[in-house]
Amino acid sequence: MRIVKKQRLAHVSPWVLAAACGLLTVIIAVFAVNNYRRDKALMTDILLEKGTTLIRFVGSSARSSLFNGLRTGEDILNLWPEHVQPVLEHASEHPGVRFLALVDAEGIIQACSAPDECKRQVSEQTRYFLSTLKKDIPDNGKFRYHLNHDEKPAVFQVAALFSPFGKRFSNNFAPRMAGRHNDGKMFARMKRQHGMNPGWVAQLEELSKKKIFILVELDLEQFNKSLGRQKLEIVILSIVLLLVGVGGWLSILTLEGLKGSQSRLRRVEAFRDILISSLPVGLIATNNAGRIILYNQFSQELTGVSEKNALGGDPGVVLTPELGEPFEAAGEQPGVPFQKEIQIVLDKGISRTLQLNCLSIIDRDERFVGTLLMIQDLSQVKKLEEELRRSERLAALGKMAAGVAHELRNPLSSIKGLALLLQSRFTGKNSDTETADILVQEVERLNRSISELLDYARPQKLQKETVDLQQLLQKAVSLIRIDAEAAGVEVTSVFQEPLPKILADADRLNQVFLNLFLNAIQAMEQGGKLAVSADARDGTMVITVSDTGCGIEPESLDRVFDPYFTTKPEGTGLGLAMSAKIVEEHGGSIKIASEQGRGTSVTVKIPC
């Protein structure tokens, strides 16, 4: 009846998507942090290399200037900072160099690229930084980030030990001056100029061993720009990840809502299918192509065509001509629904009256989308209408009978009186006496018929009491047993043990059962079997009287409970009508099933 398209994404757990988003976030975050660290380490290496190069440049240039001063005989002990000062000023002209200085062990600036800063003491942090340098590793820079008061990177400091005459020269300075080594013309010139003045040698040796540092401060603008770009990228990436996370979370909520909606939709569709299948109305719908797309259970029962064979078929081919006609008559335009009442005969020979209502289905855009046929079984309604008409007819008959009986009894009493008077005047046995006797008998017969008619038409109050139905039935069977044996009828009775007691009028029910038993015996002129059974079912006492007699003709079966309808030459036609009236007064029902030539079965139901 419906086609469901599965959505694969809706059946995937939303937490799988959440886990994937989380894993992607971790991976991207790790890559971003690693890129930041790598760029920072690369920039640090570049700055360190630049600072180390400057330190080596300053160191080599300063030593060359000092050696030149030694060759010319200058007073190096007091003027060595002046030889380094031009080198520092020249080196500070390189891009990105903020400050260059020679600092002694006490943190006093001996020479620097900014002359105004000379003889000043560096900061406590810088002094501590310089104190960590090893003396045996000259010209190899050590770096640190110098922070200002707001704890943000300000300058990049690189520092190294400075040896005025070089490490090798400083280690062999005293032996060289003492003449124990022959190191060329420079020492010879120094000896000729200064001689072997022990004081001068000691001061020069002291200068060579003095702890002096070269301090380079580099601008971090490019470094900060690069790191800033990295931070900006990380921020942007974080925002993107946040948006992705929000989008993922919204997707999870959407998927959860979709799954919830689909679950509710499936429940609604299941309820709709159950409702359509359970409706006591046949529903057959076609699409705009004229193919059956809806076919409920009641339609199957009415038409005898299964849902499997009907779905997708053409109504004119699948259904009977009577049921296919409405689909052609409805058309594709909205209008008055097609209505028709038909009679169909099912496979078991059961005739049903059906009301057909067919209408075209138009959507909001005024387009034809299909046709719907509603089939309503009116068989029960027709039966109730027939019973209603019968009840109204019987009621009218009863009123008329009561009036007629009342009007006839007074004249009959007068006729009977005159007949008795005439009978008393005749003596002997002659034709006049016999005529008078016949007149009296016919009047009495008319009185009996009128009494029966009044009993049927006149409502009588039931004298209800607790009745043992089993004893009542056994008593009724014993009363007709002699008549049954005379007619060659075998009587059998089967009762559920024990039968519950009921509240009823025993005399009236006894009249019903005797009437049914006698009718059954009279229907078996050649003998047969009379079976009486009783049992309790769902709060109702069910009594069944079956015989193997001649049965009732089909055309007479619906009229057996009508007053004065009888097939017996001597019957009055009030026995079964009176029995049905008594059973109905007890709140029960009576039904007759008969097959001509095979017997009749009467079922009486009385509430317990």
Secondary structure, 3 states (H helix, E strand, C coil): CCCCCCCCHHHCCHHHHHHHHHHHHHHHHHHHHHHHHHHHHHHHHHHHHHHHHHHHHHHHHHHHHHHHHHHHCCCHHHHHHHHHHHHHHHHCCCCCEEEEEEEECCCEEEEECCHHHCCCECCHHHHHHHHCCCCCCECCCEEEEEECCCCCEEEEEEEEEECCCCHHHHHCHHHHHCCCCCCCHHHHHHHHHHCCCHHHHHHHHHHHCCCEEEEEEEECHHHHHHHHHHHHHHHHHHHHHHHHHHHHHHHHHHHHHHHHHHHHHHHHHHHHHHHHHHCCEEEEEEECCCCEEEECHHHHHHHCCCHHHHCCCCHHHHCCHHHHHHHHHHCCCCCCCEEEEEEEECCCCCEEEEEEEEEEEECCCCCEEEEEEEEEECHHHHHHHHHHHHHHHHHHHHHHHHHHHHHHHHHHHHHHHHHHHHHHHCCCCCHHHHHHHHHHHHHHHHHHHHHHHHHHHCCCCCCCEEECHHHHHHHHHHHHHHHHHHCCEEEEEEECCCCCCEEECHHHHHHHHHHHHHHHHHHCCCCEEEEEEEEEECCEEEEEEEECCCCCCHHHHCCCCCCCCCCCCCCCCCHHHHHHHHHHHCCCEEEEEEECCCEEEEEEEEEC
